[in-house]
Amino acid sequence: DGVIWLRVISSAEGKQGYLTPQEANAQAKAQGMAASHTLLDPSGELGKLFGAKTTPHMYVIDAEGKLRYDGAFSEQAGRENFVLNAVKAIKKGEDPKPSKTKSWGCGVKY
């Protein structure tokens, strides 16, 4: 369907959430993750570039490389899936609404 989902792990070695490549692959398989690929970012360079403060912090980038959504995966109550709504809107040629929300969850361990 033209969607690529990149999971980024920005935990530094020795910090909570850090995984080796083998551990990340095993976790993805065991949990049946839908992500297309996992990027390991132990230096935090990518996470800091995007300003990620919590995990998960979701970003939807369109085919032209434009950031179209930035924030939480869903409402804390889990009723509205902001990411899915953003992807659907983009596929229809519309702007995601909302295009930015406050992410929530555990802090990223840079």
C-alpha positions, 0 to 999 in steps of 0.5 A: 500500500506504499507505506514504509514504517521505520521503527527507531530505537534511540536508547544509548548503550547501557540505558533502558530500551537499548537493544543490539541488532540481534535483540531488536530483530528477535523482539520484532519477531516475537511481538509481531511488529508491523514496522517495515524496518528497525533503525538503531540510533544509540547515539540519539542523533536521529531522535534528537534531530526530530526532537523525540522526547517520549517513546513512542513519538510518531512522525508521518513523512509523505513521499516527497519527504515533508513532515505531515504528522508529529506526535502521539500514536493515539489518544491516551485513552486509545480511541483515536489513532492519529497515525492511521488517520494521518496516513489515510488523509495523505492517501486521499490527498488531504492534510492530516487533522490534527497534524501535531499532537503532544506525544506521551509515554516513557522518556527517551533514554539518550 
